[in-house]
């Protein structure tokens, strides 16, 4: 013990205290995450240790917001493609008409086993 070598008994007591005491610094910073858009907002108080998580959250939000115009365009393109396909399918009745004609031919040729009196 360094305290014992320097000052005898009193030094030993000081040395023992120095070894046992630990300095704890409390992080008193206040950290807030603000999330908002044009119609709403919210503020969340975070622990100072959560700053990195908050930064990642903000970055992910910014990326999502930046993708919104492209996503809206893609959505509209898919809707247009689906509407076009539906219109074409409704207009293409050839396959249905062919199937109905085929069915009618088979109904005319089919024997009427026991149905006619």
C-alpha positions as CSV (number, residue, x, y, z in Angstrom):
1,X,0.0,0.0,0.0
2,X,1.4,3.4,-1.0
3,X,-0.3,5.2,1.9
4,X,1.4,2.9,4.5
5,X,4.9,3.6,3.0
6,X,4.4,7.3,3.0
7,X,2.8,8.1,6.3
8,X,2.6,5.2,8.7
9,X,-0.8,4.4,10.2
10,X,-2.5,7.5,8.9
11,X,-1.2,6.9,5.4
12,X,-2.4,3.3,5.6
13,X,-6.0,4.5,6.3
14,X,-5.8,7.0,3.5
15,X,-4.5,4.4,1.1
16,X,-7.2,2.0,2.1
17,X,-9.9,4.6,1.5
18,X,-8.4,5.4,-1.9
19,X,-8.6,1.8,-3.0
20,X,-12.2,1.3,-1.9
21,X,-13.7,4.5,-3.2
22,X,-14.9,4.7,-6.8
23,X,-16.0,7.8,-8.5
24,X,-19.3,7.4,-10.3
25,X,-20.3,10.1,-12.6
26,X,-24.0,10.1,-13.4
27,X,-24.8,11.1,-16.9
28,X,-27.3,14.0,-16.5
29,X,-27.7,14.8,-20.2
30,X,-31.3,14.9,-21.4
31,X,-31.8,13.3,-24.8
32,X,-35.1,13.7,-26.7
33,X,-36.1,12.1,-30.0
34,X,-38.6,14.2,-31.9
35,X,-40.7,12.5,-34.6
36,X,-43.1,14.5,-36.7
37,X,-44.7,15.0,-40.1
38,X,-47.2,17.5,-41.4
39,X,-50.1,16.4,-39.3
40,X,-48.7,15.0,-36.0
41,X,-45.6,14.8,-33.9
42,X,-44.3,13.1,-30.8
43,X,-41.3,13.6,-28.4
44,X,-39.7,10.7,-26.6
45,X,-37.2,11.1,-23.8
46,X,-34.3,8.7,-24.1
47,X,-31.5,7.5,-21.9
48,X,-28.2,9.0,-23.0
49,X,-27.0,5.5,-23.8
50,X,-29.7,5.2,-26.5
51,X,-28.3,8.0,-28.7
52,X,-26.8,5.5,-31.3
53,X,-30.1,3.7,-31.5
54,X,-31.9,7.0,-32.0
55,X,-29.5,8.0,-34.8
56,X,-30.2,4.7,-36.6
57,X,-33.9,5.2,-36.2
58,X,-33.7,8.7,-37.6
59,X,-31.6,7.5,-40.5
60,X,-34.1,4.8,-41.3
61,X,-36.9,7.3,-41.2
62,X,-35.1,9.7,-43.6
63,X,-34.4,6.9,-46.0
64,X,-38.1,5.8,-45.9
65,X,-39.3,9.4,-46.5
66,X,-36.9,9.9,-49.4
67,X,-38.3,6.7,-51.0
68,X,-41.9,7.9,-50.7
69,X,-42.1,9.6,-54.2
70,X,-40.6,6.5,-55.9
71,X,-42.9,4.2,-54.0
72,X,-46.0,6.3,-54.9
73,X,-44.9,6.2,-58.6
74,X,-44.4,2.5,-58.4
75,X,-47.8,2.0,-56.8
76,X,-49.5,4.0,-59.5
77,X,-47.7,2.1,-62.2
78,X,-48.8,-1.2,-60.8
79,X,-52.4,0.0,-60.5
80,X,-52.4,1.2,-64.1
81,X,-50.9,-2.2,-65.2
82,X,-53.6,-4.1,-63.3
83,X,-56.4,-1.9,-64.7
84,X,-55.1,-2.4,-68.2
85,X,-54.9,-6.2,-67.8
86,X,-58.4,-6.3,-66.3
87,X,-59.8,-4.3,-69.3
88,X,-58.1,-6.6,-71.7
89,X,-59.4,-9.7,-69.9
90,X,-62.9,-8.3,-70.0
91,X,-62.7,-7.5,-73.7
92,X,-61.2,-10.8,-74.6
93,X,-64.3,-13.0,-74.7
94,X,-63.1,-15.2,-77.6
95,X,-62.0,-18.0,-75.3
96,X,-65.3,-17.9,-73.5
97,X,-67.3,-17.9,-76.7
98,X,-65.3,-20.8,-78.1
99,X,-65.9,-22.8,-74.9
100,X,-69.6,-22.1,-75.0
101,X,-69.8,-23.2,-78.7
102,X,-67.9,-26.4,-77.9
103,X,-70.2,-27.1,-75.0
104,X,-73.3,-26.5,-77.2
105,X,-72.0,-29.0,-79.8
106,X,-71.5,-31.7,-77.2
107,X,-74.9,-31.1,-75.7
108,X,-76.5,-31.6,-79.1
109,X,-74.7,-34.9,-79.7
110,X,-75.1,-36.3,-76.2
111,X,-77.6,-39.1,-76.0
112,X,-80.5,-38.5,-73.8
113,X,-80.3,-41.7,-71.8
114,X,-83.6,-42.1,-70.1
115,X,-84.4,-38.4,-70.1
116,X,-87.1,-38.5,-72.8
117,X,-89.9,-40.4,-71.6
